Amino acid sequence: MTTRVLDLTRATKCDPAGGRRLPPPLLPAWLAALLLPAVVLAGLEAAVRAGAVPANLMPPPSEVARTIVDLAGHGLAGHATASSLRVLLGFLGGAGAGLLLGAAVALHRGARGMLDPSLQALRSIPSLAWVPLLLLWFGIDELPKLVLIGIGAFFPVYTGVTSGFAGVDRKLVEVGLLYRLPPPALVGRVLLPAALPAILTGLRNGLSLAWMFMVAAELIAASRGLGYLLSDGRETSRADIVLAAIVLLALLGKLSDMAMLALERRLLAWRDTHPDTGARA
């Protein structure tokens, strides 16, 4: 009888818990991730070569690749480094403020009533609306760029922290109170672990917006950076430079998101999630 049950389990490909597994992927994960970009690039290359798409408005991918190689010998590394440092510093400042204020609002009723309505109103202001004010306050040096990037990173992190703490199961808090945990221990041992998935999601979203706000900042006033390359390509009618900058922004953004995702997996290794579902790099 036991042998028949085991054979039936193998035949239906069920896991020990009784849930049916998803079918194995047809392609390795890295190959599947490259399949769609490769098809799009090949189709675009063919369309431009055939004359279906104007080459002056949409250069073929091969020309964009040659432009990136050419820019690599003319200071491209400096532009990428300048943009990456701005994103890093702005994100650290904005995310740090979002973590502190989000925790204060989530854990203190008085702070929630005083701060949350104003912050929710400020959250709806578009990024470009801050630019004239920041230029008036701080000039055209680095500080307004960093502040603008920090603003972009702040609100997703703040929202992730507040929603994460608000979504903690009340039963978990009651168990902590039952064991008479003091407030610091209750936060560290019950509330924070339960809210950590939402907090890390907010950090990932904040990092993504930091890259977007960096481009807005560099388009206004900058002499270095990928946003400056975008502006320079527009002013010189070089669509290949514009597309090269966009490709580099996408690559840098993806690499930073992969780093954040690796941190998320490390910090949330205790979660019992299905191996065939969930976020992937």
N, C-alpha and C positions, 0 to 999 in steps of 0.2 A: 504493500500500500504506500509506504514512504517513497519507494522508488518511482511509483507512478506519479505521485505528487511532484517530485523533483523533475521528472520528465515534462510534466505539464507546465511547470514554471519556466523551464528552458524554452519550451515551444512558444509560449506566449510572451517571452522576454520581459518577465515581470521582475522588479527589484524585490529584495527581502521584505520591504514594507508593504508589498502588494500593489504598488502603483505601476502602471504601464510606462515603460521607458520610451522616450522619443527615439525615432529611427536615427541611426548614425548619419553624420553629414556626408554628402557625396564628395566634397572637396575639403582639404585642410583649411583651417580657419584663415591662415595668412593668404592662401591662394584665393579663397572666396572673397576676401576683403579687397584684393587687387583686381578681381574680375570686372566689376562694373567700371572703375576708372579706366582700365585698359580698353574696354569696349567703347566708352565715350570718346577717349582720346583718338583711337583708331578711326572711329566714324567721323570725328571732326577733321582729322588730317585728310581723310579721303574727300570730305565735302569741300574743304578749301582748295585742295589740289584740282578738283573737278570744276571749280569756279562757281559752285552753288552758294558759297559764302564769301563775301568780299574779304580779301586778305588784309586790307588796310584796317578793317574794323575788327576782324577776328583772325589774328595770325595763326598758322598751323602750330600744333604743339611742338613740332621739331624746331621751329624758329624760336619759340619761347624758351626751349631748352638751351639753344645756342645763346640766347640773350642772358640767361642765368650764368652760363659758363663765362661769357664775356664780362658780366658784372662782377663775377668772382675775382677777376683780376683787377678790378677798379673800385675796391672798397666795399664790396657787398657784405663781407664779414663785419665790418664796422657798423653798417646800417642795421644788420640783424642783431648785433650785440647791444647797440643803443636801445633798440625797441624792446629787447628781452629784459634789459636792466630796468627800463621804465615800468614794464609790466610787473616785474618781480617786486620792486619797491612800492609801487602803487597798490598792488594786491596785498602785500603784507600789511600796509597801513589800513586799507579799507577793510580787509578781512578781520584784522585785529579789533578794529572799532566795532564791526558787526558782531563779533563774538561777545565782546564785553557788554554792549548795549542790548543785544538780543537776550543774553542771560539775565541781565538786570530786569528787563521788561517781563521776561517769562517767569521769573522767580519772585518778583516783588510787585504786589498789586498797586502800590502807590506809584512806582516807576512806570507801570503799564499805563495807568490813567494819565500820567503827565507827559510821557514821551511818545507812546505809540501813535496817537492821532496825528501828531505833527510829522512823524517819520513816514507814516503812510501817505500823507499829502505830498511830502517831498519826493517820495518814490515815483510819483506819476510825472515828474518833470523830465522832459526829454534831455538827452545828454548834451546836444548842441546848445540848449538854452543856458547851460552853465558857462559856456565858453566866454561870452562877452564879459560876464561878471568876474570870472577868474582872471582874464587879461587885465581888467581894470584894477583888480586888487593886487595881483602878483607880477604883472608885466608879462614878458614873452620868454622868460628863462625856463628852467626845468620845473620849478615849483608848481605852476598852474597845470602842467601836463600830469605830474604825479598826483595832484589833488583830483583832477578829473578822472584819472584811472581809479583812484581810491573810491570815488563816489560810485563808479560803475561796479566795483567789487563789493561795496558795503551792503547794498540792499538785498541781493540774493543770499548773502551769508546771514544777514539779520533775519530775513524771512525764514531761512532754514532753521536757525536756532530757535526762534519763537514757536514755529510750527512743530518742531521736534519735541520741545518740552511740553507743549500743549497736548501732543498726541500720546504722551506716556499713559499706559494703562493704569487706571486708578487703583486696581487691585495690587499692583506692584508697590505703589506708594503706601497703601494700607499695611502691606506686609512689613515694609520698612518702619513704619510707625509702631507696628505691633512689637517689633524687636527694639523699640525705643532708640533708634539711631538718631544721633544729634543732626541738626540741619546740614553741616558740611559733609558728614558721612552719607546722609540721605541723598545729597546731590551727587557725590562722587561714586557711590556704589549702586544707586538705583536710577536716578533721573538721567544722569549723563550717559551711561551705557545704553539706556533705552532710546534716548534722543539722538545718539551718535549717527545712525544711518541718515536721518534728515539733515543733520549738521554737515556731514560730509558731502551730501548732495548739494547743499547750499554753497559749499566751498568750491565744488566743481563748476557750478553755474557762475559763481563769482569770478573764477579764473577765466572762464570763457568771455564774460562781459568785460573783463579787464583788457583783453586783447582788442575787443571792439572799441572801447573807449580810448585805447592807445592810438588807434588809427584816427579817430576824430581829433585827438589832441595834436597829432603830428601833421594832420592836414591843415591845421590853422597856422601854426608857427613852429617850424622845425627846420634845421639844416642837416640833420642826420636821422636815419630811421627808415623803416619800410613805408610808413605813411608819407614821408618825404618823397620816396621813390614813386609812390602812387601819384602824388601831386606833380612831380617832375614829368612823369610820363604823360599825364593829361595835358600839361602846358606845352609840351613838345610834340603832341599828337603821336606818341609812341605807344601804341596799344600793346606791343610786346613787353615793354617795361612794366606797364600796368598789370598785365597778366602774370609776369614773373614775380612781382611783389605779392600778388594775391596768392600764387602758389606757395611762396615762402611763408606767408602768414598762415595758410592752412596747415603746412607741415609743422611749423613751430607751435601752433595751437594744438595740433594733435599730439605732439610729443609732450607738451605740458599736461594735457588731459590724461595721457597714459601714465605719467608720473603720479598724478593725483589719484587715478584709479588704482595704481599699485599700492599707494598708501591706504586707500579705502579697503582694499582686500586684506591688507595686513592688520588693520585695526578692527576689522569686522570678521576676522577668521572664525570667531565663535558662532557665527550664524549658521543655522542648519538649513541651507537653501538647496534647491534641486541643482545638480551639476550641469544640466542641459539648458538652464535658464539663467537670467541675470545679465548684468553689464559685462561687456568684454572690451579689451583694449583694441 
